Amino acid sequence: MTKDDGAHAPRFHDSEVAAIGHALQQILARRGFLDSLGNQVPVDALARRLAVRDEAWTTGPVGARRHGLG
């Protein structure tokens, strides 16, 4: 961002950027993309989880899926 006097200023303050980064990290951790230390979960582990979830979805009770419970 350029001020009226020609000086350049950052768009976001460091604390704002840190808050956004922390929020994103918490979302990724809740969704299982990051482990408890904040490290990325390996892709093969994510693929296995997806396969298990899909298998449970396709073999679970039909009524539960019909009502959004499966």
N, C-alpha and C positions, 0 to 999 in steps of 0.2 A: 504494500500500500504506500502511495506517495502522498505526503502531507502537502498542504497549501504552500509551505515555504520550500518545497522541493526535497525535504528530508524523507528518507525511507523508514517505514516502521513495519514491524511484523504484524501479520493479520491476527495471530493468536498469541496470547501470553503463554509462557511455558507451563504455568499451572493449569490452564485450560486444556492444553494438548495432553498433559499428563492425566487429567480427569477423563478425557475422551479415551485415551489409551487404556486406562484402568477399566473403564466400563466395557470396552470391547473385549478385553482379556477375560473379564468375568463372564460375559456372554459365551465366549468360546469354551471356557472351562465348564460352564453349566451344560453346554451341548456336547461335551465329551471330546472336543478337539484338542484340549490342553490337559495335561495331568495336574496333580495337586501342586507341583512345583512351578507350573506355568510353562512347561516344555511341551512342544508339539507331540501329539500321539502319532506314532508311525502309521503310515497309510495302510499297511497290511492289517494292523489291528483295527483300524476304522472299517476296512472292508469286511473283516470277520464279523464285527458288530452288526453291520448292515445286513450281511447274509443271515445271521441269526434272527434279526428283527423281521426280515422279509419272510423267513421260514415260519416264524411264529404267526405272522400275519396271514399267510396262505393256509396254514393248518389249524388256526384258532376257530372258535365257534362262530358260525355265520351270523347269528343274532347279535353278537357283540360288535362285529364289523358293521352291521347294518345300522346300529345305533351309535356308531362312533366310539365304541368302548374298546375296540381291539386294535 
